[in-house]
């Protein structure tokens, strides 16, 4: 039995939904909150719908709570790449873009493509992700405050206030980092996976933690290519006819946090990890641009990360060379 499709356009404060049954579409908007989720469930029941296939785009953390609510209340949930929905909308020649229209496009996309069901990650991974993203937010806030200190014409009282705020944020960062360590230590699987990732030269403690937090159950992927695509690290060639040959670029259709986490480790690995260094040397000999080389190093690190978690064995330079 095919379930009715519920296209959901998620924003920070609201969710716009389109319930598609046959050729009929019903629209409604709700607050992106626990109260709003309850009202959405009541609205579905009022329309005689007990189970739907709810589909939303991967939009950072704004849709996480809603996805978990819908899953917990017995609905089928799919979280899809926004680029897929955009391509579908373009195929329909859609030019109007509103929350209402977007929700309807997602519902039609769901009916046409039947995207794979989504399952929430284990609780320990969800908690790790919340902690890691909170640390990231605090670091961004600290950078903003530090930048303000370098502005000209600051009066002493404002400078003192900024320094006090920075000190307070530093304490919060230390507290969150301590919570992250304790959380990992209390979960043997996370601890084992962290140690495996850190066995790879170029991947330190913070990078390993970010990979665990952002790539849910990394070793459950069917291939390293799937992981690379999820991170938006697949190369995108620019070729048109016989005359246009653009420099290959990263697709960047994926989790930007992973790319950010791997950038500096890739540069380190090009110097100190023999497998990645050999890759960089080959690409340099072929005249590849430095950014292309760094992108390749990021992909290699992620491939190695997938390999050690899939095998359950620490990184072995000699084994990797023989593969």
Secondary structure as the mmCIF struct_conf table of DSSP 4:
data_model
#
loop_
_struct_conf.conf_type_id
_struct_conf.id
_struct_conf.beg_label_comp_id
_struct_conf.beg_label_asym_id
_struct_conf.beg_label_seq_id
_struct_conf.end_label_comp_id
_struct_conf.end_label_asym_id
_struct_conf.end_label_seq_id
HELX_LH_PP_P HELX_LH_PP_P1 UNK A 2 UNK A 3
STRN STRN1 UNK A 4 UNK A 10
BEND BEND1 UNK A 12 UNK A 13
STRN STRN2 UNK A 14 UNK A 21
TURN_TY1_P TURN_TY1_P1 UNK A 22 UNK A 23
STRN STRN3 UNK A 24 UNK A 31
BEND BEND2 UNK A 32 UNK A 33
HELX_RH_AL_P HELX_RH_AL_P1 UNK A 34 UNK A 46
TURN_TY1_P TURN_TY1_P2 UNK A 47 UNK A 48
BEND BEND3 UNK A 50 UNK A 50
STRN STRN4 UNK A 52 UNK A 57
TURN_TY1_P TURN_TY1_P3 UNK A 60 UNK A 63
HELX_RH_AL_P HELX_RH_AL_P2 UNK A 64 UNK A 72
TURN_TY1_P TURN_TY1_P4 UNK A 73 UNK A 74
STRN STRN5 UNK A 76 UNK A 80
HELX_RH_AL_P HELX_RH_AL_P3 UNK A 82 UNK A 91
TURN_TY1_P TURN_TY1_P5 UNK A 92 UNK A 93
HELX_RH_AL_P HELX_RH_AL_P4 UNK A 99 UNK A 113
HELX_LH_PP_P HELX_LH_PP_P2 UNK A 115 UNK A 117
HELX_LH_PP_P HELX_LH_PP_P3 UNK A 120 UNK A 122
HELX_RH_AL_P HELX_RH_AL_P5 UNK A 123 UNK A 149
TURN_TY1_P TURN_TY1_P6 UNK A 150 UNK A 150
BEND BEND4 UNK A 151 UNK A 153
HELX_RH_AL_P HELX_RH_AL_P6 UNK A 156 UNK A 185
TURN_TY1_P TURN_TY1_P7 UNK A 186 UNK A 186
HELX_RH_AL_P HELX_RH_AL_P7 UNK A 188 UNK A 198
TURN_TY1_P TURN_TY1_P8 UNK A 199 UNK A 199
BEND BEND5 UNK A 200 UNK A 200
TURN_TY1_P TURN_TY1_P9 UNK A 201 UNK A 202
HELX_RH_AL_P HELX_RH_AL_P8 UNK A 205 UNK A 214
BEND BEND6 UNK A 215 UNK A 215
TURN_TY1_P TURN_TY1_P10 UNK A 216 UNK A 217
HELX_RH_3T_P HELX_RH_3T_P1 UNK A 218 UNK A 220
BEND BEND7 UNK A 221 UNK A 222
HELX_RH_AL_P HELX_RH_AL_P9 UNK A 224 UNK A 230
TURN_TY1_P TURN_TY1_P11 UNK A 231 UNK A 232
BEND BEND8 UNK A 234 UNK A 234
STRN STRN6 UNK A 235 UNK A 240
TURN_TY1_P TURN_TY1_P12 UNK A 241 UNK A 243
STRN STRN7 UNK A 244 UNK A 250
BEND BEND9 UNK A 254 UNK A 254
HELX_RH_AL_P HELX_RH_AL_P10 UNK A 256 UNK A 272
HELX_RH_AL_P HELX_RH_AL_P11 UNK A 274 UNK A 285
TURN_TY1_P TURN_TY1_P13 UNK A 286 UNK A 287
HELX_RH_AL_P HELX_RH_AL_P12 UNK A 290 UNK A 311
TURN_TY1_P TURN_TY1_P14 UNK A 312 UNK A 312
HELX_RH_AL_P HELX_RH_AL_P13 UNK A 317 UNK A 322
#
